[in-house]
Amino acid sequence: MALNYKVHRLEVNRDNMQEKLELFLNRLNGEVISIIPNVKPTFQLMGATAKVDFLLIVEKF
């Protein structure tokens, strides 16, 4: 029996991340294997920080 996986890309920002992820996960039919954030370093006046601009979601079905 072959396992099938699909990787989804979900664009997010810090203001809508939780809401968008919740809505997306509730629409999936398969099993979520992993959620991988794309963390990008940024530099601001206060110093270095990081931001998440999208999530990769691995689904098994």
N, C-alpha and C positions, 0 to 999 in steps of 0.2 A: 504494500500500500504506500503510495507516494504522498508525502506531506507537501502541502502548498503554502507558501508564505507570500505575503504582499507587504511592501513598505510604503507607508503613506507619509506625505510631508504636510505639516500643518503650520501655516504662518501665524505667529503670535507676537504679542508684545506684553510688557509687564502689566498693563491695565486690563487685558482681556484673556490672559493665558488660561486661568482656571475655567472660566465660562466656555471658551472655545473648545478646550480639551474635554470637558464634561459632555458637551453636545456631540462632539465627534465620537467619543467612546460609546455613547448610548446608541449610535447608529450602526456600529459595527456588528457583523454577524458572527465573526470568528472569535478566537481567543487572542487576547493581547499578550504578546511574548515580552516586549520591551518598549520603553519610551526613552528615546535618546535626545537630549537637548543639544542644539548647536550653540555653544557658548563662544561668543566673540569678545575679545578684550577691547576695551575702549579707554580712552584717556580724557579726563575732565580736569577742571581747575583744581579739584580736591585731590586728584591723583588717579591712579589706575583703578579701574573697575571692570565689570563684565556685564554683558547683556545677552539674553536668549532671543534670537530672532525667528527660529523655527524649531519644531520638534519632528523627529522621525519616529513613527509608530510602526512596530513590526507586528503583523497579524498572522496568525496561523488558522487555516480553515481546511 
